[in-house]
Amino acid sequence: MLKKVFLPHELKFHEEQRQDNRRHPLKKSKRKKNWLDYNYNQMIIDEHEGRRIDIVLESKDGRYVSESKVKARCDYLDGYLNSLIVGAKLFHGTAEFEENIDDYYFKFYLENLVKYNMLG
């Protein structure tokens, strides 16, 4: 399922990470004995190898999502969430930038609207 949301260059990166981790596994002396640390390390490895995507959503007002962070290399989800969140911010008048074609963030938002076919 996750392979469907990764772009070709991201899939290549994941494969390189898997190969590198097989060639250079974590040394026993470096492995954490604490299960929380071990689970955290495994979570990071799973993200790098394309088996896991963590998405963090933030709400500054407790009502609407104001920010998101995709904790893996996944441009598709990052851009898609951007188009939804920024659209809502613009609609509610809470965006931190102006609706100006020269503004980097606004331009990124417009590009995502086109990319994800949300204009019509």
SULLINQUI-V863962 format. One record per residue. N is the residue number from 1. OMEGA is omega in radians with two decimals (* if undefined). Layout:
# SULLINQUI-V863962
n=N omega=OMEGA
n=N omega=OMEGA
This chain:
# SULLINQUI-V863962
n=1 omega=-3.09
n=2 omega=-3.12
n=3 omega=-3.12
n=4 omega=-3.10
n=5 omega=3.13
n=6 omega=3.07
n=7 omega=-3.10
n=8 omega=-3.14
n=9 omega=3.09
n=10 omega=3.08
n=11 omega=3.10
n=12 omega=3.10
n=13 omega=-3.14
n=14 omega=3.12
n=15 omega=3.09
n=16 omega=3.11
n=17 omega=3.11
n=18 omega=3.14
n=19 omega=-3.14
n=20 omega=3.13
n=21 omega=3.06
n=22 omega=-3.14
n=23 omega=-3.07
n=24 omega=-3.13
n=25 omega=3.11
n=26 omega=-3.13
n=27 omega=-3.14
n=28 omega=-3.13
n=29 omega=-3.13
n=30 omega=-3.13
n=31 omega=-3.13
n=32 omega=3.09
n=33 omega=3.11
n=34 omega=-3.05
n=35 omega=3.09
n=36 omega=3.10
n=37 omega=3.12
n=38 omega=3.13
n=39 omega=3.11
n=40 omega=3.11
n=41 omega=3.13
n=42 omega=3.10
n=43 omega=3.13
n=44 omega=3.11
n=45 omega=3.13
n=46 omega=3.07
n=47 omega=-3.11
n=48 omega=-3.11
n=49 omega=3.03
n=50 omega=3.13
n=51 omega=-3.05
n=52 omega=2.99
n=53 omega=3.05
n=54 omega=3.12
n=55 omega=3.11
n=56 omega=3.09
n=57 omega=-3.13
n=58 omega=3.05
n=59 omega=-3.14
n=60 omega=-3.10
n=61 omega=-3.13
n=62 omega=-3.10
n=63 omega=-3.10
n=64 omega=3.05
n=65 omega=-3.10
n=66 omega=-3.14
n=67 omega=3.03
n=68 omega=3.07
n=69 omega=3.06
n=70 omega=-3.04
n=71 omega=3.06
n=72 omega=3.08
n=73 omega=-3.13
n=74 omega=-3.10
n=75 omega=-3.12
n=76 omega=-3.12
n=77 omega=3.13
n=78 omega=-3.14
n=79 omega=-3.14
n=80 omega=3.11
n=81 omega=3.10
n=82 omega=-3.10
n=83 omega=3.13
n=84 omega=-3.06
n=85 omega=-3.13
n=86 omega=3.08
n=87 omega=3.12
n=88 omega=3.12
n=89 omega=3.12
n=90 omega=3.13
n=91 omega=-3.09
n=92 omega=3.12
n=93 omega=-3.11
n=94 omega=-3.14
n=95 omega=-3.11
n=96 omega=-3.13
n=97 omega=-3.11
n=98 omega=3.07
n=99 omega=-3.07
n=100 omega=-3.09
n=101 omega=3.12
n=102 omega=3.12
n=103 omega=-3.08
n=104 omega=-3.07
n=105 omega=3.11
n=106 omega=3.12
n=107 omega=3.09
n=108 omega=3.11
n=109 omega=-3.14
n=110 omega=3.10
n=111 omega=3.11
n=112 omega=3.09
n=113 omega=3.13
n=114 omega=-3.08
n=115 omega=-3.07
n=116 omega=3.00
n=117 omega=-3.09
n=118 omega=-3.09
n=119 omega=-3.06
n=120 omega=*
